[in-house]
Amino acid sequence: MQKVQSYLYPNRVILIANLAGFTVENTVVYAKTVKIYNGIDNTIEFDIQNADQKRIDLSTMSNIELNLMDMSGNALPESPYIVSPTTIKGIATVTIPFDDLVDLADQNLRYSVTAVSGGKDVILYCDSRFSAVGTIQLIGNAMPKIRDEMIYDKFVGEINYMGNVIDHTPAIPCKFYEAAAIESMDFEIYLDRFIGTVYVEATTDMTISVDSFKSATRIQTFTTAVASTQTLAFNNVDVGTYNYFRISWQYPDVWQINGAQDPYPTYGRVTKVIAIS
């Protein structure tokens, strides 16, 4: 049996607020490299001390901020971040939301921490050698990547021999997503006062042409005779040997429902289709 140990440690960084009169024996030699990860909210804890390595009362400071930059010194879009004191003397935390990192590649970032003390702007040092800038290592592969949804809100239509409109989404690739094989797909179909039939069509054609869906397989179907406003879900649609799906919908035959008195009735619409692989 293999055993894997995990540790829940605070991502804590020691900062020195004032180097005046620091003692050599207690010197903090190196600035710690902080690691943060894509896909999660990252909380960093700062242990703010004086030259004697004693935590200071953070009520004597205000406007504590984390400045986050790339290696060229360019600020990240949401920088600076507010650093908030905790109930523990000398301890403050800052959170970098995962949304702020999602578009960034793995890289080393630079950071500094500033504050206002005694009415003056001050910088908090990463070590006792006046290092004001530290390193944050951004690691992007600690969390699995979530595939983007494919959203369709523009459709194509055709008229069948009965004079009824049939609408479709564009062809939806279902075999691979960025070279990764797909086993099933989910579909969310947004209906607005819709009356008629919605269905999933599938084809094994390798490329899409005007004839690809003429003999397509109809997989899942939903039919309503009353106006329906809802989010319709077709879940776990098996890909199998198919290469493309599309969502189609058609309205009741106007001749059967209304006859010649009202040849162009309104049967609501499909507003959006979301494909999730």
C-alpha positions in Angstrom: 0.0 0.0 0.0 1.3 3.4 -0.9 0.8 6.3 1.4 0.7 10.0 0.3 0.9 12.7 2.9 -0.6 16.2 2.3 -0.1 19.2 4.4 -2.3 22.2 5.1 0.1 25.0 5.7 -0.5 28.8 5.4 1.3 30.4 2.5 3.1 32.7 4.9 5.7 35.3 4.0 7.7 37.2 6.6 7.9 41.0 6.0 10.0 43.5 7.9 8.4 46.9 8.5 11.5 48.8 9.8 15.1 47.9 9.5 16.4 50.5 11.9 18.6 48.9 14.5 18.2 45.3 13.2 20.3 42.6 14.9 22.7 40.5 12.9 21.8 37.4 14.9 18.2 37.5 13.7 18.8 38.4 10.1 16.3 37.1 7.6 18.7 36.4 4.7 16.5 35.3 1.8 13.2 36.4 0.5 10.9 33.4 0.3 9.5 32.4 -3.2 5.8 32.2 -2.9 3.9 29.6 -5.0 0.3 30.3 -6.3 -1.8 28.1 -8.6 -4.2 28.6 -11.5 -7.7 27.4 -11.0 -8.2 28.4 -7.3 -8.4 31.5 -5.1 -4.9 31.9 -3.7 -4.6 33.4 -0.1 -1.2 34.6 1.0 -0.5 35.4 4.6 2.0 38.0 5.7 3.8 38.0 9.0 4.8 41.6 9.5 7.6 42.1 12.0 10.0 44.7 13.2 13.8 44.4 13.1 13.8 42.2 16.3 11.5 39.8 14.5 8.6 40.7 16.8 5.2 41.1 15.3 3.9 44.7 15.2 0.5 46.1 15.8 -1.0 46.5 12.4 -3.4 49.2 13.7 -0.4 51.5 13.3 -0.6 51.0 9.6 -3.2 51.6 6.9 -3.6 51.0 3.1 -1.5 47.8 3.1 -1.4 46.7 -0.5 0.2 43.8 -2.5 1.6 45.0 -5.8 1.8 42.2 -8.3 3.8 42.5 -11.5 5.3 40.4 -14.3 9.1 40.1 -14.5 9.3 43.3 -16.6 7.6 45.3 -13.9 4.2 45.7 -15.6 1.4 45.5 -13.1 -1.3 42.8 -13.4 -4.7 44.2 -14.5 -6.2 43.9 -11.0 -3.1 45.0 -9.0 -2.8 46.3 -6.3 -4.6 43.9 -3.9 -5.8 44.9 -0.5 -4.0 43.2 2.4 -6.3 42.9 5.4 -5.1 42.5 9.0 -6.4 39.5 10.9 -7.3 39.2 14.6 -3.7 37.9 15.2 -1.1 40.6 15.9 1.1 41.2 12.9 -0.7 38.8 10.6 -2.5 40.0 7.5 -3.8 38.2 4.4 -4.5 38.9 0.8 -6.5 36.8 -1.8 -5.7 36.7 -5.5 -8.9 35.4 -7.2 -8.6 32.6 -9.7 -10.3 34.8 -12.3 -7.3 37.1 -12.3 -4.9 34.3 -13.2 -6.9 32.2 -15.6 -5.4 33.8 -18.8 -1.8 33.8 -17.5 0.8 31.2 -18.5 3.2 29.6 -16.0 5.7 32.2 -15.0 7.5 34.0 -12.2 5.8 37.1 -11.0 7.2 39.9 -8.8 5.6 41.4 -5.8 6.0 44.2 -3.3 4.0 45.2 -0.3 3.4 48.9 0.6 1.6 50.6 3.4 1.0 54.0 5.1 2.7 54.4 8.5 3.0 57.6 10.4 1.4 59.5 7.5 4.1 58.3 5.1 4.2 55.7 2.4 6.5 52.9 3.4 7.6 49.7 1.8 7.8 46.4 3.7 11.0 44.5 3.1 11.2 40.8 2.2 14.4 40.3 4.2 16.9 42.3 6.2 19.0 43.2 3.2 16.5 45.8 2.0 15.0 43.5 -0.6 11.7 45.2 -1.4 10.7 42.9 -4.3 10.0 39.2 -3.9 9.1 36.4 -6.3 5.8 34.6 -6.8 5.8 31.5 -8.9 2.6 31.0 -10.8 2.0 27.3 -11.5 -0.8 26.5 -13.9 -1.0 22.7 -13.9 -2.1 22.0 -10.3 -5.8 22.0 -11.2 -7.5 20.2 -14.1 -8.6 22.5 -17.0 -12.3 22.9 -17.5 -13.3 22.9 -21.1 -15.1 26.0 -22.4 -18.7 25.8 -23.2 -19.7 26.2 -26.9 -22.5 28.7 -27.1 -24.8 29.0 -30.2 -27.3 31.8 -30.6 -27.4 32.2 -34.3 -29.2 29.5 -36.3 -30.0 28.5 -39.9 -33.4 27.6 -41.1 -35.1 25.7 -43.9 -38.7 25.1 -45.0 -39.9 21.5 -45.5 -42.5 20.4 -48.1 -45.3 21.2 -45.7 -44.3 24.8 -45.5 -42.9 24.6 -41.9 -39.7 26.1 -40.8 -37.0 23.8 -39.3 -34.1 25.5 -37.5 -30.7 24.2 -36.7 -27.5 25.1 -34.9 -24.3 24.8 -36.9 -22.6 21.4 -36.9 -21.1 20.8 -33.5 -17.8 18.8 -33.5 -18.1 15.9 -31.0 -15.2 13.5 -31.6 -12.4 15.6 -30.1 -11.9 18.8 -28.1 -8.5 20.2 -28.6 -7.2 16.7 -29.5 -8.8 15.2 -26.4 -11.3 12.4 -27.1 -14.9 13.0 -26.1 -17.2 10.3 -24.8 -20.4 12.2 -24.3 -21.8 15.7 -24.5 -24.4 17.7 -22.6 -26.7 20.2 -24.2 -28.7 23.1 -22.6 -31.4 24.4 -24.9 -33.2 27.7 -23.8 -36.8 27.8 -24.9 -39.0 30.9 -25.0 -42.7 30.1 -25.3 -41.8 27.3 -27.6 -44.3 24.9 -29.1 -43.0 22.0 -31.2 -40.2 19.4 -31.2 -36.5 19.8 -30.3 -34.1 17.0 -31.1 -30.4 16.0 -31.4 -29.1 14.9 -34.8 -25.8 13.0 -35.3 -23.8 12.2 -38.4 -20.7 10.0 -39.0 -19.5 12.1 -41.9 -15.9 13.2 -41.5 -16.6 16.6 -43.1 -19.7 18.7 -43.2 -21.6 19.2 -46.5 -25.1 20.2 -47.4 -26.0 16.4 -47.4 -24.4 15.5 -44.1 -27.6 15.6 -42.0 -30.0 14.4 -44.7 -29.9 10.8 -43.3 -28.8 11.8 -39.8 -29.7 9.8 -36.7 -32.1 11.4 -34.3 -30.9 10.7 -30.8 -32.9 12.6 -28.2 -36.3 14.3 -28.7 -38.5 16.7 -26.7 -42.0 17.7 -27.8 -44.5 20.1 -26.3 -47.9 21.1 -27.5 -48.2 24.0 -25.0 -45.9 27.1 -24.9 -42.8 26.2 -22.9 -40.3 28.6 -21.4 -37.5 26.6 -19.8 -34.0 25.3 -20.1 -34.2 21.9 -21.7 -31.3 19.5 -20.9 -30.1 16.7 -23.1 -27.4 15.1 -20.9 -24.8 12.4 -21.5 -25.5 12.2 -25.3 -23.2 9.3 -26.3 -20.7 10.3 -29.0 -20.0 6.7 -30.1 -18.9 6.7 -33.8 -20.4 10.1 -34.5 -18.3 13.1 -35.6 -20.8 15.9 -35.5 -24.0 16.8 -33.7 -26.5 19.5 -34.2 -29.6 20.7 -32.4 -32.7 21.1 -34.5 -36.3 22.1 -33.9 -39.4 22.3 -35.8 -42.9 23.7 -35.2 -46.3 21.9 -35.7 -47.6 21.5 -39.2 -49.5 24.7 -39.8 -52.0 22.9 -42.0 -52.9 20.4 -39.2 -53.0 23.0 -36.4 -54.5 26.1 -37.9 -55.5 25.2 -41.4 -55.7 27.9 -44.0 -57.1 30.5 -41.6 -53.8 31.2 -40.0 -50.9 29.9 -42.2 -48.2 31.7 -40.3 -48.8 31.2 -36.5 -46.1 32.1 -33.9 -44.8 29.1 -31.9 -42.1 30.8 -29.8 -38.5 30.2 -30.3 -35.2 28.6 -29.2 -33.0 31.5 -28.0 -29.7 29.7 -27.2 -28.0 26.3 -27.2 -25.0 25.5 -25.0 -22.9 22.4 -25.8 -20.7 21.1 -23.0 -18.1 18.3 -23.7 
